[in-house]
Amino acid sequence: MDEVIFRSPKKRGRVAVLLSGRGSNFTAIQGAVRAGRIDADISLVLSNKADAPGLVKARDEGLETLFLDPKLHATREDYDRALVAEIERRRVDLVCLAGYMRIVTPGLCDAYRHRIVNIHPALLPSFPGLHVQQRAIDWGVRFSGCTVHFVAAEVDMGPIILQAAVPVLQDDTEDALAARILVEEHRIYPEAVGLYFQGRLEVRGRRVFILEAGA
Ligand code: GRF
């Protein structure tokens, strides 16, 4: 078996959520934090969109929010350097991408290796990228679903933490399939973050092992 290259920390963590849109996955994570199912605090909710509804929700929850304006940074690398400065200032342990519609640069991936996770609405490595629910329907797959994974430099390619499958129906529409997948997203994303701070995620090669509680 490959050697262990990472084990998640068992601690009360500090989380940053990055989002660009409605923020339903943020709400699911926040709900799990409040319910004590995730041993962490959300220290920052950051967006590249000033008017992201998710930012408003976070503000309403009394969380610290930040709009980091892409226009003020000449390159993607500059933007991500500013982003790293913001998350380091708050001593963030884990960055959760939750509908964050920007490609993260290798600089950010390297600085936060095994400390950035993402949710993707397909069963990776099938259907990386965008418009994946429609692409799954068009391809004719019988099952799609969602994937929580560590973020690596290649888009949607990091080690897989959790997945959930849902059926694709004959009369499915993009919206209907997306809604069915979203229910599972809201279940497995908080679960994965919970496991992370229970110290139960171990990475060997590109496989993530889920350790027994108390192991
Ligand atoms: C979700 O489908 C997620 O899988 C994808 O973007 C969408 C974000 O939705 N990465 P929300 O903003 O969390 O509601």
Boltz pocket constraint, residues with backbone or C-beta under 6 A from the ligand:
constraints:
  - pocket:
      binder: B
      contacts: [[A, 19], [A, 21], [A, 22], [A, 23], [A, 24], [A, 25], [A, 26], [A, 54], [A, 97], [A, 98], [A, 99], [A, 100], [A, 119], [A, 120], [A, 121], [A, 182], [A, 185]]
      max_distance: 6.0
